[in-house]
Amino acid sequence: MTRLWIIEDEPSLAQGLGKAFEREGLAVTLIPDLAVLNRLLKGERPEIVLLDLRLPDGDGLTALPHLLKSNKEARVIVMTAFGDSALIVRAIKEGAYNYLDKPFPLEAARNMIRRAAEALDLSRRVSRLQGEGIPLVGTSPAMEKVRDFIAKVASFSDLNILIRGESGSGKEVVARLIHRNGARKGDFVALNCAAIPEALMEAELFGYRRGAYTGAAQDKTGLIEVARGGTLFLDEIGDMALPLQGKLLRFLDSRSFRPLGDTKETEVSLQVLCATCVDLESRIAQGTFRRDLFYRIALLPLELPPLRERGRDVLELLETFLAEFSARLGRPPLAPSAEVEELFLDYPWPGNVRELRNLVERLYILKESGDRAIRLADLPEEMLDALPPGSPFPSTAGNLKSRLDGYERNLLEEALAQCGSNRTRAAQLLGISRYALLRRMQRHGMD
Ligand SMILES: Nc1ncnc2c1ncn2[C@@H]1O[C@H](COP(=O)(O)OP(=O)(O)OP(=O)(O)O)[C@@H](O)[C@H]1O
């Protein structure tokens, strides 16, 4: 049961919160002042803490380092009088998880505590998973299905599996997990079919013997052979050239192949996993992908859902990446505001998990050290542009942009009218180059 400490001297507020969270299944302890807190800290460790900053026997903020020392994973939510922004910034800098402005509706506290509990649960789970070397984050029903699939296929090591999903959705992560969960002793070997020029692909995959062609000065072992006893992961299989598709099919049928320039067949046992972010059925219809190969590799298809369909996994992944980059860069973890988290739940993530990870890395790089809060203003503008219509976020950039565009057009028209349509003079009046004026006029369809 998750422990919640409520450090608050106002009895009615403390008791109201205490009752509400006991009903939610948390183990609540009410703490009226710093003296009681200090006694408690001698024998117990906090998990989630609601901390009032003005306590009868001193400043609540002084308790923050002691709480975090007792449990560095503790999620401390500070409660402040409205407008105490300097205190909030200090608290977040010193490691507070988030804040609530008093008076706050119970629902706001409930949401925040639920998130804190999820974050705690996640950090416990992630450290366990890291211990096992498994990096798959996400507990949405969609990801649970993926986990089930991985568990089910583990004992069948000769199956060909096709992992389908948008770019950045974690296909390679899943492929590595399938490999790791299986009984195979060999290596995991990945080949991106889109990254290797067609002319080199055959040699890369099947290898060659010395003298097979001019320039082949010595034998080259193909990746199929490198992956012997293990797993060959063919990423972007839809981009494999047609002649090679035929050779791959032959290998999958017979589990043997002949390196270029060799006279005998080599037999290899391995698991072949393929991944694609394109619709292979439409490639078949266009005649650029072999139907027979499709049936062979797609014996067991796994559909990896895009990040936008994984609900609160976004926040779990966010926590994971925040912790990862904080550890890697030796910086205190950044703390997203509640609006940023809500925006992340609304945003469609066209680049999926990779986009989220890159964004977190970028935030760590761009943030001044000392400023730990991630606010809406720290996010790239394109994110706000891409929010679905009706999203509650900043009077959406689309509106602002079209209003600014309209304003700019009016200014151009006025300047041109004043200068009798003389563009050189209108540009001078506006303080821009003639070229810049023409470009803007073209953009507004004014010439
Ligand atoms: N569920 C997950 N948990 C943790 N990290 C993840 C998860 N899914 C993806 N990632 C991370 O996101 C990034 C992109 O994942 P990955 O390369 O597996 O995507 P992909 O679908 O294979 O992309 P592409 O189609 O471009 O090859 C990697 O850094 C990976 O570690």
The ligand as an ORCA input file, in Angstrom:
! r2SCAN-3c Opt
* xyz 0 1
  N       8.401      0.853    -24.958
  C       9.596      1.477    -24.929
  N      10.240      1.647    -23.770
  C      11.416      2.293    -23.715
  N      12.032      2.826    -24.771
  C      11.448      2.680    -25.965
  C      10.203      1.993    -26.109
  N       9.854      2.020    -27.404
  C      10.820      2.673    -28.051
  N      11.792      3.085    -27.207
  C      12.973      3.891    -27.554
  O      12.581      4.727    -28.643
  C      13.575      4.789    -29.645
  C      13.016      4.245    -30.971
  O      12.729      2.861    -30.836
  P      13.025      1.793    -32.006
  O      14.315      2.088    -32.684
  O      12.830      0.440    -31.427
  O      11.817      2.161    -32.979
  P      11.490      1.531    -34.407
  O      10.012      1.352    -34.457
  O      12.351      0.332    -34.642
  O      11.916      2.733    -35.370
  P      12.210      2.691    -36.977
  O      10.927      2.279    -37.634
  O      12.551      4.111    -37.288
  O      13.322      1.721    -37.171
  C      14.741      3.983    -29.112
  O      15.619      4.882    -28.454
  C      14.110      3.039    -28.107
  O      15.020      2.671    -27.112
*
